[in-house]
Amino acid sequence: MKKIYDFDSYIERRGTHCVKHDALKENFGRDDLIPLWVADMDFPTPDFIIDALHKRLEHPILGYTLQYDGYWQSVQAWLKQRHGWEVEREWMRYIPGIVKGIGMVINSFTAPGDKIIIQPPVYHPFRLVPEHNGREVVLNPLRPTADGYYEMDFEQLEQIIDPKCKILILANPHNPVGITWSRETLERLADIAVKHDIVVISDEIHCDMPLYGNRHIPFATVSENAARCSITFGAPSKTFNIAGIVSSYCIVPNEKLRSRLFAWLEANEFDMATIFAMTATEAAFTQGEEWRQQMISYIESNIDFVDEYLKTNIPEVKITKPQASYLVWMDFSALGLKHEALVDMLINKAHLAMNDGAMFGVQGEQHMRLNVGTTRAVLKQALEQLKEAINEIK
């Protein structure tokens, strides 16, 4: 009999050193806010993952642990079953987090002063990591489309590329807009990258949460050029809500890129998977499909709830319905507020903590990123507070 998972019960997270709750005062100036920002979910980590961790903890010694076959086989089987991607074992390595992985690739393949291309509005570490490593960030902004989504601007991309451009960081699916990029788009991007000898870092951490029948296409699979220029990052952490267990991996089909990066990882011992990362990953990828499907269904219903509530009660605020993930891009521009006034209204009148759209770069002002990975009751309360705050400023 199929198990039915509970996504409606509220779990108190305050006091657990939880960033989403316990860092509110530090980041927003007050701690009486509904937290809808950091990209983890308020749902309990699936029981089969907790059970696997408990079982491992029954053994009283947590010593050095081999990266055993079952761990990597679970990743390979998941990628083949979910995305049709047959990945060779030698293509893969553990990495201690995707943002860290971006820094590792930048330090392996570029020198200070080299240029890194990003596509804003986009996940802010794509900009911060290169900048903090002394690289120049070059912008290839996404282009808004008539249907409220975005597309890549390939003409502008070709114009900004020069010999110092070494890496392009791709969000696939896109964060914060939630686009599942088409095969045609990814093929064209790969052709441009190979033409100009650019390495593409494809961050695919949200790949296992496609919504509304959309499909994730791994960048490396779309063409020989894509396989040739790509370094792909993935993890079970977003899908199965285990961000606190660092469980990321990279996949590099091209032997030349692979030997360079993997030698650097090995030399610095960054590729040593932790015992709990392996335990949690194997449990997620061997037992997690039913939970994943039910979670996606709940997220879709949350997004639909937000969309209908706004249309009925706050028509000035619009969303781009994501094609993947639980992050929703909200457009407040019709309110006519300056961005600073919008931020103030959300924090000090609506008492909501969302990710400030400005941090995602060009086209981010007058936008916010909303995390709907929470209970319906919390989401309903948040929207009601937003409605009251907007009515007050009207």
SULLINDA-V343435 format. One line per field, one symbol per residue. ss: DSSP state (2 for helix, 1 for strand, 0 for the rest). psi: psi as a letter, one per 20 degrees, with the letter a starting at -180 (. if undefined). burial: + if it has 24 or more other C-alpha atoms within 12 Angstrom, else -. A space follows every 50 residues. Layout:
ss = ???
psi = ???
burial = ???
//
This chain:
ss = 00000000000000000022220222220000011000000000002222 22222220000000000022222222222222200000222111100222 22222222200000111100000022222222000111100011000001 10022222220000111111100000000000222222222222200011 11100000010000000022200222222111111022220000000111 10002222222222222000000022222222222220222222222222 22222222222220000111000100111110222000222222222200 01101122220000001111100002222222222222222220
psi = ppppqojippppiqjjkpghgijgghhiiqjkqoolepmrqjqqpqhhgg ghggghihpjpmappqnrghghhhgghghgghjkoopqhiiqqqqlqggh hghggghhirqpirqpprmqpqphihgggggijkqppppmqqpqrhjjaq rqnhghghhipriiohqpopoorqojhkpoqqggghghggggghhjlppo oookhjhjlqqkjrppopgiihrhgghhjqopprqjgggjllhiookrqq pohphggghgghhggghjkijopqhhggggggggihjiggggghgggggg hgghggghgghhhmihpqqooqiqrjppopojhihjqqghhggggggigi lqorpphhiibpjhqjrqopojlaqhgggggghghggggghgi.
burial = ------+-----------++++++---+----++++++++++++++++++ -++-------------+---+++++++++--++---+-+-++++++++++ ++++++++++---++++++++++++++++++-+-++++++++------++ ++++--+--++--+++++++++++++++++++--++++++++++-+++++ ++++++++++++--+++++++++-++++++++++++++++++++++++++ ++++--++--++--+----++++++++++++++++++++-++++++++++ +++++++-++---+-+++++++++++++++++------+--+++++++++ ++++++++++++++++++++++++++-++--++++++-++----
//
